[in-house]
Amino acid sequence: MGLKHLTQLIFIVLLAAVIWFWQSSPDGQKNLTSANTISRQDTEPNSQNAVQPVDAAMQATAATTEWALDEADVVTAKERALTYLDVYRMWRKFSGCQEFLYRLLEEEQFDPVAAFSARIRAEQKATNPQWPSAIQIKAVVEHAASCQYLLRQMQALNLYQKSDDDSLNPTYIQLRDRLRQYLSEMTPKSPKEMAIADALSLAAAWQNAFDAVLEASKGDDTEQPPEVMELEAQVASLEQERRGLMAIDRAMRSQQESDRIHEIWIEVRGLKQQIIQGKKVNLIQRNQAIAAFELINAQMFLKLRSQDPDVFFEVQTALEISQQNLYAFGYSPYKNIGKNKVALPFIEYVSPGEVIKNVIGIQDNQIFARVINHATKIYHCELGADCGPAGQWSPMYCHLGYSFFHEAACQADLVSFYQDAYMSENQWQDVQYVVNVLRQTYAAP
């Protein structure tokens, strides 16, 4: 495996860990463990939490279904003129196909059903020894086929050509960037297309302005005082010691050496933080960067009132800085505002989720995150997003996640799944309370 593939694998693993945090729950059935924390109403739990039995015919059909598409079944992009909206849908689909495409590009014999089975946690296997069920297999197979179709569309657009030489084959990141570039070069024509293009353009400008604030917050280290130079010398010495210890084969490494590696990591982190804090920030330049950012930020917040689901999605994920973690769609308490990276973190920034949090008046970040993220998905569905079994959200609970899976999500739209099989009545009322706050906050002007 080349360096570029190894780098992407590390990215996928880190992303999976973040997603696991957002999706994990103690009982594997309900994500909201504190009933009526938000709405503070008192009702009985919802008893409708049963999954429909698997039909024997479906079991046999799903078990023999191949995920690969025949060439005759593929309508290539060359056979019809793709619109801006078509390519935008491809772009959105690409992120949903992340794991499949990454693995397929690395492994020609990739088996998506086997990969899904391997992700089912042991405690769920114990409760559901028949998993993956026919319903789950069918969903995985259909998803894999749609992702392969996407790859063939990209081939038709000359964005992807497979080579026998692995070093010449594009990586997942390269393919993603090519598709994004292709979209940016297209001309939107319909009012909806122009609204999406405008949102994407504004979101990119917003990100640049946000990054400019972080850059101005780093501080100047061109004139380093002696104490900073001493700290950097200590860091260099410790990292050299760590490299020497890491060079020892893990099987031959003593416990003392392993402990020392961890100690060095902690010491280096502390020293680097001292170096960051020792940098001088030009407050005038930083304030100017914040002022420029606020102008664009105000425009972005206005677009949250758009009644177009795609515009809302692009703006909300940008403002919440959650493009790489859609489980945090609505609110993320772990946004990159420069903490431990710049001398003055961008603590002045308030995201849409934090606005709603202040409106409700809740203090617990974890409880609020779970409720607001479910509520924001429901609000997105109300705007007209595809929230069916194969839409934006249900597959994340059916088979695309990295924690507990829910068979009921494979056959239901998101709202029905939440209400009938995922939440108690109390939890549903909490979420509906927040959905109503979102409706009022983002009502069309």
C-alpha positions in Angstrom: 0.0 0.0 0.0 1.4 3.4 -1.0 1.9 6.4 1.2 -1.1 8.2 -0.3 -3.4 5.2 0.4 -2.0 4.8 3.9 -2.8 8.5 4.6 -6.3 8.0 3.5 -6.7 4.9 5.5 -5.7 6.8 8.7 -8.3 9.5 7.8 -11.0 6.8 7.4 -10.1 5.2 10.7 -10.2 8.5 12.6 -13.5 9.4 11.0 -14.9 6.1 12.0 -13.9 6.7 15.6 -15.7 10.1 15.6 -18.8 8.5 14.0 -18.7 5.7 16.6 -18.9 8.3 19.4 -21.9 10.0 17.9 -23.8 6.8 17.2 -23.0 4.6 20.2 -25.5 4.1 23.0 -25.6 1.9 26.1 -28.5 -0.4 25.0 -28.1 -0.3 21.3 -31.7 0.6 20.7 -32.3 4.1 21.8 -29.8 7.0 21.5 -31.6 9.3 23.9 -31.2 7.9 27.4 -32.7 10.8 29.4 -36.4 11.1 28.7 -38.0 14.5 28.6 -34.8 16.4 29.2 -35.8 19.1 26.9 -39.6 19.3 26.8 -40.0 18.0 30.4 -43.2 16.3 29.6 -44.1 12.9 31.2 -45.5 10.1 29.1 -45.2 6.3 28.8 -42.5 4.7 26.6 -43.4 3.8 23.1 -43.9 0.0 22.9 -43.7 -0.1 19.0 -40.1 -1.2 18.8 -40.5 -4.6 17.0 -38.9 -5.4 13.7 -41.0 -7.1 11.1 -40.2 -10.8 10.6 -38.0 -11.7 7.6 -39.9 -13.3 4.7 -38.4 -16.6 3.6 -38.6 -15.7 -0.1 -36.8 -12.4 0.6 -34.1 -14.3 2.6 -33.4 -16.5 -0.4 -33.5 -13.7 -2.9 -31.2 -11.4 -0.9 -28.7 -14.1 -0.2 -28.2 -14.8 -3.9 -28.2 -11.2 -5.1 -24.9 -10.0 -6.6 -24.1 -6.3 -6.0 -22.2 -5.8 -9.2 -24.1 -4.2 -12.1 -24.1 -5.7 -15.6 -22.9 -3.4 -18.3 -26.2 -3.7 -20.0 -28.0 -2.3 -16.9 -25.9 0.8 -16.7 -27.1 4.0 -18.3 -23.9 6.0 -18.7 -23.6 9.7 -18.3 -22.8 10.0 -22.0 -26.2 8.7 -23.0 -27.9 11.8 -21.6 -27.0 15.4 -20.9 -26.3 15.7 -17.2 -27.6 18.9 -15.6 -25.9 20.8 -12.8 -28.4 19.2 -10.4 -27.5 15.7 -11.7 -23.9 16.2 -10.9 -24.7 17.8 -7.6 -26.6 14.6 -6.7 -23.6 12.6 -7.7 -21.4 14.8 -5.5 -23.7 14.2 -2.5 -23.9 10.5 -3.3 -20.1 10.3 -3.4 -19.9 11.1 0.3 -22.5 8.5 1.1 -20.4 5.9 -0.8 -17.2 6.8 1.0 -16.4 3.5 2.6 -17.6 1.4 -0.4 -15.6 3.5 -3.0 -12.5 3.6 -0.8 -12.5 -0.2 -0.4 -13.5 -0.9 -4.0 -10.6 1.2 -5.2 -8.2 -0.7 -3.0 -9.6 -4.2 -3.3 -11.0 -5.6 -6.6 -12.7 -8.5 -4.8 -14.3 -6.3 -2.2 -17.4 -7.9 -0.7 -19.7 -5.3 0.8 -21.9 -7.8 2.6 -18.9 -9.4 4.3 -17.6 -6.0 5.2 -20.9 -5.0 6.8 -21.1 -8.3 8.7 -17.6 -7.6 10.1 -18.8 -4.2 11.5 -21.6 -5.7 13.5 -20.5 -5.5 17.1 -20.3 -8.7 19.2 -23.1 -7.6 21.6 -25.5 -7.2 18.7 -24.4 -10.5 17.2 -25.2 -12.2 20.4 -28.7 -10.8 20.4 -29.2 -11.2 16.7 -27.2 -14.3 15.6 -29.0 -14.4 12.3 -27.5 -11.0 11.3 -26.9 -9.8 8.6 -30.6 -10.5 7.9 -32.1 -10.7 4.4 -33.4 -7.1 4.9 -30.0 -5.8 5.8 -28.3 -7.7 3.0 -30.8 -6.3 0.5 -30.1 -2.8 1.6 -26.3 -3.3 1.5 -26.5 -4.8 -2.0 -28.6 -2.0 -3.3 -26.3 0.6 -1.8 -23.2 -1.1 -3.3 -24.9 -1.2 -6.7 -25.8 2.5 -6.6 -22.2 3.3 -5.6 -20.8 1.3 -8.5 -23.2 3.0 -10.8 -21.8 6.3 -9.6 -18.3 5.2 -10.3 -19.3 4.2 -13.9 -20.9 7.6 -14.3 -17.6 9.2 -13.4 -15.9 6.9 -15.9 -18.3 8.2 -18.6 -17.3 11.8 -17.6 -13.6 10.8 -17.9 -13.1 11.5 -14.2 -12.0 7.9 -13.5 -10.1 5.4 -15.6 -8.8 2.3 -14.0 -5.2 1.3 -14.7 -3.4 -2.0 -14.1 -0.6 0.0 -12.5 -1.9 0.7 -9.0 0.3 3.8 -8.7 -1.6 5.4 -11.6 -5.1 4.8 -10.1 -6.8 7.8 -8.4 -7.4 7.7 -4.7 -10.7 8.3 -3.1 -9.7 11.9 -2.2 -8.5 12.6 -5.8 -11.8 11.3 -7.2 -13.8 13.4 -4.8 -11.8 16.5 -5.7 -12.2 15.8 -9.4 -16.0 15.5 -9.1 -16.2 18.7 -7.0 -14.1 20.5 -9.6 -16.4 19.2 -12.4 -19.4 20.5 -10.6 -17.8 23.9 -10.1 -17.2 24.2 -13.8 -20.8 23.5 -14.7 -23.4 26.3 -15.3 -26.5 26.2 -13.1 -29.6 27.0 -15.1 -32.8 26.4 -13.0 -33.7 28.6 -10.0 -32.9 25.6 -7.7 -29.6 24.9 -9.3 -28.6 28.6 -9.0 -29.6 28.5 -5.3 -27.4 25.5 -4.7 -24.5 27.0 -6.6 -24.8 30.2 -4.6 -24.9 28.3 -1.3 -21.8 26.3 -2.2 -20.0 29.5 -3.3 -20.9 31.4 -0.2 -20.0 28.4 2.0 -16.5 28.3 0.4 -16.1 32.0 1.0 -17.2 31.5 4.6 -14.6 28.8 5.1 -11.9 31.0 3.7 -12.9 33.8 6.0 -13.0 31.4 9.0 -9.5 30.1 8.2 -8.3 33.7 7.9 -9.4 34.3 11.5 -7.5 31.2 12.6 -4.5 32.3 10.7 -4.6 35.8 12.3 -5.0 34.0 15.7 -1.8 31.9 15.4 0.5 34.7 16.6 3.9 35.7 15.3 7.0 33.7 16.2 9.5 35.4 13.9 11.1 37.0 17.0 11.4 34.1 19.3 12.5 34.9 22.9 15.1 32.6 24.4 12.6 30.7 26.5 10.6 29.7 23.4 13.7 28.5 21.7 14.5 26.4 24.8 11.0 24.9 24.6 11.5 24.0 21.0 14.8 22.4 21.7 13.2 20.3 24.4 10.5 19.2 21.9 13.1 18.2 19.3 15.0 16.2 21.9 11.9 14.4 23.2 10.7 13.6 19.6 14.1 12.2 18.8 13.9 10.0 21.9 10.4 8.9 20.9 11.5 8.0 17.3 14.3 5.8 18.8 11.8 3.9 21.0 9.3 3.6 18.2 12.0 2.0 16.0 12.0 -1.0 18.5 9.8 -3.8 17.3 6.5 -3.8 19.3 7.0 -7.4 20.3 10.4 -6.7 21.7 9.5 -3.4 23.4 9.5 -3.5 27.2 6.6 -2.2 29.2 8.9 0.6 30.5 9.7 1.6 27.0 6.0 1.6 26.0 5.2 3.8 29.0 8.0 6.2 28.1 6.5 6.6 24.6 3.2 7.7 26.2 5.0 10.0 28.7 6.9 11.7 25.8 3.7 12.2 23.9 2.1 14.0 26.9 5.2 16.1 27.6 5.5 17.2 23.9 1.9 18.1 23.8 2.3 20.3 26.9 5.5 21.9 25.6 3.9 22.7 22.2 1.0 24.3 24.0 3.4 26.6 25.9 5.1 27.5 22.6 1.7 28.4 21.1 0.7 30.5 24.1 4.0 32.3 23.9 3.3 33.7 20.4 2.3 37.3 20.1 -1.0 38.0 18.3 -1.6 41.2 16.3 -5.0 42.0 17.8 -5.7 44.7 15.2 -5.2 42.2 12.3 -7.2 39.6 14.2 -10.1 42.0 14.7 -10.1 43.0 11.1 -10.2 39.3 10.1 -13.2 38.7 12.4 -15.0 41.8 11.1 -14.6 40.4 7.5 -15.8 37.0 8.6 -18.9 38.4 10.3 -20.1 39.9 7.1 -20.1 36.6 5.3 -21.3 34.8 8.4 -24.4 37.0 8.6 -25.2 36.1 4.9 -24.8 32.4 5.7 -27.2 32.5 8.7 -29.8 34.2 6.5 -29.6 31.2 4.1 -30.6 28.9 7.0 -34.1 30.3 6.4 -34.1 28.8 2.9 -36.9 26.4 2.3 -34.7 24.4 -0.1 -33.4 21.2 1.6 -30.1 21.2 -0.4 -29.3 24.8 0.4 -30.1 24.2 4.1 -27.9 21.1 4.1 -24.9 22.9 2.6 -25.2 26.0 4.8 -25.9 24.1 8.0 -23.0 21.6 7.6 -20.6 24.5 6.8 -21.6 26.6 9.7 -21.5 23.7 12.1 -18.2 22.5 10.6 -19.6 19.0 10.4 -19.1 18.1 6.7 -16.9 15.1 7.7 -19.3 14.0 10.5 -22.9 14.0 9.5 -23.9 12.4 12.8 -23.2 15.9 14.1 -25.7 17.4 11.6 -27.3 20.1 13.7 -24.7 20.7 16.4 -21.1 19.7 17.3 -19.5 20.7 20.6 -16.1 19.7 19.1 -15.7 22.3 16.4 -12.2 23.2 15.2 -11.9 26.8 16.5 -8.2 26.5 16.9 -8.1 25.2 20.5 -4.5 23.9 21.3 -3.5 25.1 17.8 -3.5 28.9 17.8 -2.6 31.4 20.5 -6.1 32.9 20.6 -8.8 30.3 19.7 -11.8 31.7 17.8 -14.1 31.5 20.9 -16.1 34.4 19.5 -17.7 32.1 16.9 -21.3 30.9 17.7 -22.7 28.2 15.4 -26.4 27.6 14.6 -26.5 24.7 17.0 -25.2 26.9 19.8 -27.9 29.5 19.0 -30.6 26.9 19.4 -28.9 25.6 22.6 -29.1 29.1 24.1 -32.7 29.5 23.0 -33.7 26.3 24.8 -31.5 27.1 27.8 -29.9 23.6 28.2 -26.4 23.2 29.6 -25.5 19.6 29.0 -23.7 19.4 25.6 -24.0 15.7 25.1 -27.8 15.5 25.8 -28.4 18.5 23.6 -26.3 17.2 20.8 -28.3 14.0 20.5 -31.6 15.7 20.6 -30.7 18.6 18.2 -29.0 16.3 15.7 -32.2 14.1 15.5 -34.4 17.2 15.3 -32.3 18.8 12.6 -32.5 15.7 10.4 -36.3 15.7 10.8 -36.5 19.4 9.9 -34.3 18.6 6.9 -36.9 16.0 5.9 -39.7 18.5 6.3 -38.0 20.8 3.8 -38.3 18.0 1.2 -35.0 16.1 1.5 -35.0 12.4 0.5 -35.5 10.7 3.8 -36.7 7.3 2.5 -35.0 4.0 3.3 -32.3 4.7 0.7 -32.2 8.5 1.3 -29.8 10.7 3.1 -30.3 9.5 6.7 -31.9 6.0 7.1 -28.9 4.1 5.7 -26.7 5.6 8.4 -28.8 3.6 10.9 -29.4 0.6 8.7 -25.9 -0.3 7.5 -23.6 2.7 7.0 -22.7 3.4 10.6 -19.9 2.1 12.7 -21.7 1.1 15.9 -25.1 -0.4 16.6 -27.3 -1.1 13.6 -31.1 -1.1 13.3 -32.8 -3.4 10.9 -36.0 -1.3 11.1 -34.2 1.6 9.4 -33.6 -0.5 6.3 -37.2 -0.4 5.4 -38.5 2.9 6.8 -38.3 6.6 6.2 -36.3 8.4 8.9 -39.3 9.9 10.7 -41.2 6.6 10.9 -38.1 4.8 12.1 -37.4 7.4 14.8 -41.0 7.3 16.1 -41.9 3.6 15.7 -38.6 1.8 16.4 -35.9 4.1 17.8 -37.3 6.5 20.4 -39.6 6.2 23.4 -42.6 8.5 23.5 -40.8 10.8 25.9 -37.7 11.0 23.7 -39.9 11.7 20.6 -41.6 14.6 22.5 -38.2 16.0 23.3 -37.1 15.9 19.7 -40.4 17.3 18.5 -40.0 20.2 20.9 -36.7 21.1 19.4 -38.0 20.6 15.8 -40.7 23.2 16.6 -37.9 25.6 17.8 -36.1 25.0 14.5 -39.3 25.7 12.6 -39.8 29.0 14.4 -36.1 30.0 14.2 -35.7 29.2 10.5 -39.2 30.3 9.3 -39.1 31.9 5.9 -38.8 35.7 6.2 
